[in-house]
């Protein structure tokens, strides 16, 4: 479209277009008044010419009318605007995700299993935190840092994708060890807000650090802990053994989560406890944490305006000049 991307600063000026029909009526009325008539019985004594000029003399008025329309449009101040923006993070958040990778995380009450469901949701959470630094801690019977806190989301996402059950670290569920490692990883952070998301599907049954001791350390360093209990209510299809060919043997197992402990950790550190019983609930929990932990971002917008009225004025002036020249030369004998 001709005016696509163009805004008019003085739109009210377009009301002047109502003058154009009046100008046309005035021209028609004036033309009739100025046209002389001579009645004669015969024109045999007159020499006829085939000049086309009398036929197109209304072109002069058309040029003036078009020039007037261009001037009205110019007065309406057409312009284009180019908006650019800069964002400045005024309050960053450092987040460590402590993930339980014990064998029970392969239970199939979430699809395709708890661990894969978690990885999918956690990846979306990470992508939605472009202004924050994120790290990953893995734990089972012991714990270690998978990825230090970093602002490089590609590294974090690749690390998360590589999280899987393995037999390298000791079996069991050491919630205290997982939380302690996460605290140690984030405690020296200079961020205004420090957060740990601790996820488990069991009870603390191994490790050298008591979970309450680890939560006390989190309080001391001003770290907020959100805890998530992962697993359906009742029985779940979980690994109960390994077959001779190395594959897991599954059976129905009662889901046991130490919710009292997880609630206590969240409460003393100023966080919240959540229970994820299915894929949808797990996604909702991470969305809720995403809303609770907002990063303040200041946005600066810069607008560059480019005025478009000058070509219209120049074109209108050119049309008026053409009209004057034609009126003074070719059409001089007919006006």
N, C-alpha and C positions, 0 to 999 in steps of 0.2 A: 504494500500500500504506500501511497505517496507520503503520508504523514506518519508512517509507522516509526515509533521511537521518538517522536517530537511532541513536546508539551507546549501549551500556550499560556504565558504568564498573565495576559490580560484577556481572558476569554470573553469578557463582557463587551469587548469592542466588536465582536461579530454581529451584535445587534445592528451595526451600521449597514450591514448588507441589505437591510430593509429599505435603505435609501435607493438602492439600485433599480427596483421596479418603478419607484417614483420618478427617477431620472429618465427611464425609458418612456413613461407616459408623457413627461414634459417634452421630450424630444419629438415624439410623434405629434403632439399638439402643436408645437412650434413649427415643425416641418410643414404641416398643413396650412398654417397661417402664412408662411413665407413662400408657398408655392403659388406663382401667378398663373392665371388661365387666360387664354386668348382664343376666342371663337371666330373662325373664318370659314368661308364656304368651300375653299379649295386650297390645297397645298402644292399645286402644280408648279407654282413659281418659286418654290423654296428648294434649295439643294439639301438633300438628306445625307447625313454622315452616319457611319457605323461605329462611332467612338463608344468604347465600353465604360469610359470614366463616369458618365452620369449614372450608370447602373450600379456602380460599386461605391458611390460617394458615402453611403452609410457606414463604410468601413472605418471612416474617421471617428465616428461616434463609438463604434465597437472598440476601437483602440483605446479611447478615453475611458470607456466603461471598464475594460479589462485592467487598465492602469489603476483605476480607482479600487477595484477588487483586490489587486495586489497590495496597494497601500493599506487597506483595511486589515488584510492578513498580516502585514508587517507590523502595524500598530499593536496587534494582538500578541506580539513578542514570541514568535516560535523559537524554540531552542531544544537542544538535546542535552542530556545529562549522563555523565559517566561516573558511576559510584564505585569507589574502591574502599576497602576496609582493612584495618589492622586490628588484631586482637592481642591483648596483653593479659597474661594470667597473673592475677593479683593475689591468689592464694592457691598454692599447689597442695596436692594430697599424695602422700606415699602410701602404697597399699601392698601388703604381702598376703598372698593366697596360700594358706597351709592346707595341703590336700592329703587326705588319707589314701594310701595306695596298698592297703592290706588286701589279702585274697578275697575278703568278704565284699570288696568294692566291685567284684565281678558278678555279684548277684543280679538276677534278671527281673527284679520287681520294677526297675526302670529300664527303658528300652534304648539301645540293645542290652546295656547293663549300666550299673550305677556310674562307673568311671567314665564311660563314653558319653553318657548323658550329661555328666558334669562338665566334661571337656567342651562339649558343644555350647552349653550355656555360658560357661566361663569365657569362651572365645568372644562371644557377642558382648559380654560385659567389658572385656579388655578393649575391644574396638570402640566402645562407647565412652572411653576415658582418654581422649587424645591429649589432654593437658596434664595428665598425672603420670607418676613413675610407679611401675608395678614390678614385683618380684614373686617368685614361686618357691615354696618349700614343700618337699615331699616327706612323708613319714609313714612308718608302719610300726615295727618294733623299735626302730631307731629313726633318726631324721637327718636330713641334710638339705643344703640350699641347692635347688635346681637352677635358679636364675636370680642373681642379685637384683635389687630394685634398679630399673632402668627406664628411660623414656622411649627407648627403641621398641616399639610395639611389635615389629616384625620378629625380633629376637624372642620376645615374651611369648608370642603366638606359636613360634616354632618349638619353643621349649615346652609349652603346654601340650602341643600335639604329640610330643615324645613321652609325655607322662604315661606310664603303664605299670601294671603289676610286674614285679620281677623278684627273683629269689636271691638277688645280691644283698639286699638289706634284710635284716632279721625280721621274722614274722611277728605278728601281734599288732596291738594298737596302743602306741605310746602318745596319748594326747598331750601329756605334759612336755614330752620331748619336742613334739611338733610345734607347740605354742612357744616353748623356750627358744627354739632355733629361730622362729619368726621374729620374736622380740629382739633377739641378739642381732638379727639382720637389719632391723629398722630403728633400733633405739638411738643411734647417733644421727639420724636424719634431721636435716634443718628445715624440713617442711613444716608448715603451720599446723597440719593435721596428719596424724599417723594412724593407719588402720590395718588391722589384721582380719582376714576372713578365714575362720577355722572351720573346716568341714570334716566330719567323721560319720561313720555308720555303725559304730560300736561303743564299747566301754574301754576305759583306760585299764589295760591289763599287763603293761610292760613299760620299760623305760626307767631311767634313773632320776627323772625330775617329776616331782609331784605337780599335777595340773594347777593346784591352788597356789603353789609357789611361783609358777610361771605367770599366773594371772596377777599376782602381787607385783612382779617385775614389770608387767605391762602397765599397771597403775602408776608405778614409780616413774616410768618414762613417758607418761601421758599418752599411752597407746590405747585406742578403742578397739575392742574385739567383738566382731559379729560371729556368732556360732551357728552352724547349720547341722542339724541331725538328718541324715539321709537314709531313707528306707521306709517301706510301706508299713502299715499297722498289721500285726499278725505274722503270718508265715511268708517266707520268700524263698524262691528257688536259688540256692546258693551253693558254692563249691564245698564239698564235704570230703573230697579225697582226690587222688591222682591215679589214673589207670596206668597199666604197664607201659602203654605207648606214650605216656607223658601228658595226656589230655585230662582236663578236670572232670571229675564225676560230680554231678549235681544232685541235690536232694532238698526237700522242704525243711527249712530251718526257721526257728523263731527269731524274729528281729529284736535285737536288744540294743538300745541306745541309752546311754547315761544322760538322760535329759536334765536331771537335777544338776549334774555337774556343768553341763553346757549352759544352762540358765544362770548358774552362779557366776561362771566366767564372764558372761555377757553383762550381767548386772553390775559386778564390781568394777568393770572397766568402762562402763557407760555405753555399752553396745546393746544389741538385741539378739534374742535367740529365735531361730526359725526351724520349722520342721518341714522337710520336703518328702512327701509320700509318693509323688509321681513326677513325670517330666514337666508337666505344666506348672505344678507347684514350685518346682525348682527354678524354673524360668521366672516366675513371679517374684520369688525371693530375691534373686539377683537384681531384678528391676527395682524392687523396693530399696535395696541397699544403694543402688545407683541414684535413687531420688534422695535418700537420706544424706548421702555424702556428695554434696554439690561443690564443684570447683568454681570459684568466682572468676569470671572472665570479663575484662573490660574491653569494649569494642569501640574503636574510633572509625568513623565514616568520613570519607572525603568525597565531595561532589564537585566535578568539573563541568561547568556549563559552557556550551558553545552556541552563541547566538546565530540564528538563521534568518533574521529579518533583512540583513544587508543585501543579499542577492535579489530579494523581492523589491526593495526600494530601487535598486539599480535598474531592474527590468521595467518597473513602472516608469521610471524617468526616461528610459530608452523608448518606450511606447509613446509617451507624450511628445518626445522629440520627433519621432517619426510622423506623428499626427501633425505637428506644427510645420514640418518640412513639406509634407504632402499638401497641406492646406495652402501653403504659400507658393507652391510650384504647380504640380499636376492639376490640382483641384481648384486652382485660383479662379478659373472662369466659371465654375459651377457652384460655388458657395456664396 
